Amino acid sequence: MDENRRAIRRRVLKSATIEFDRGAYSCAVRDLSDIGANLDVPHALAIPHEFTLIMDTDQAARQCRVIWRKENRLGVAFD
């Protein structure tokens, strides 16, 4: 199968926090690139279209926008 991504993704398993105006959720980063990530989340529909993702390992904060949603997964692009 051909890969149509604009950047190479690395498989990872890192803890992170999704923060937004009305709350925060813990999540797991499943894969990561320079331009986006795939996140395991508790409830994808409860998370807004834009949020801040904070990686637990280095406390790096990235502004994200949701590209796709599934029941417990989000695909995000970094702004």
C-alpha positions in Angstrom: 0.0 0.0 0.0 1.3 3.4 -0.9 1.9 5.9 1.8 0.4 9.4 1.1 1.7 11.2 4.2 3.7 14.4 3.8 6.0 13.5 6.7 7.5 10.2 8.0 5.7 9.1 11.2 7.6 7.3 14.0 5.8 4.8 16.2 6.0 5.8 19.8 4.1 5.2 23.0 4.3 8.4 25.0 2.0 9.9 27.6 0.6 13.3 27.0 -2.2 15.7 28.1 -4.8 17.4 25.9 -5.6 20.8 27.4 -8.4 23.1 26.3 -10.7 25.8 27.8 -13.1 23.5 29.6 -10.8 20.8 30.8 -8.0 18.3 30.1 -7.7 14.6 29.2 -4.8 12.2 29.5 -3.9 10.5 26.2 -1.3 8.3 24.6 0.7 9.3 21.5 0.8 6.3 19.2 2.8 7.8 16.3 4.4 11.1 15.7 5.8 13.2 12.9 7.0 16.8 12.6 3.6 17.8 11.4 1.1 15.7 13.3 0.3 12.7 15.5 -2.1 9.8 16.2 -3.6 9.9 19.7 -5.4 7.3 21.8 -8.0 9.2 23.8 -10.8 8.3 26.2 -13.7 10.0 24.3 -12.8 11.5 20.9 -16.1 13.3 20.5 -15.6 15.2 23.8 -12.4 16.8 22.6 -12.7 20.1 20.7 -11.4 20.8 17.2 -8.4 22.7 18.5 -6.4 22.1 21.7 -2.9 22.1 23.2 -1.0 18.8 23.4 1.6 18.6 26.2 4.1 15.8 26.0 4.8 14.4 29.5 8.4 13.5 28.8 9.6 17.1 28.0 6.6 19.3 28.7 6.7 20.5 25.1 3.4 22.1 24.1 2.0 22.0 20.6 -1.1 23.6 19.2 -3.2 20.9 17.4 -6.2 20.8 15.2 -8.2 17.5 14.6 -8.0 16.1 11.1 -10.0 12.9 11.8 -11.8 11.2 14.7 -12.7 7.6 15.5 -14.2 6.3 18.7 -11.0 6.4 20.8 -8.5 7.9 18.3 -7.7 11.3 16.9 -5.5 12.2 14.0 -4.1 15.7 14.6 -2.0 18.3 12.7 0.4 20.6 14.5 -0.2 24.3 13.9 
